[in-house]
């Protein structure tokens, strides 16, 4: 288990790309040859909902964040398993 500080140190050391404004949504790092930041989609949508509706937040995420590819170190976005669904 890594602390948040250790996670951020590794992301910086590996020069991983970071989604600006969504640090609280980072849930880990892909393990392997090409480390990448991993984000929670639910947490990103929650952050976006501070300024917009749920529908607008999802649309914004899908088009502007998940839809962008910036090379090998592009972050990964995962849908969280929700127990209460």
Secondary structure, 3 states (H helix, E strand, C coil): CCCHHHHHHHHHHCCCCCCCCCHHHEEEECCCCCCCEEEEHHHHHHHHCCCCCHHHHHHHHHHHHCCCCCCCCCCEEECCCCCCC
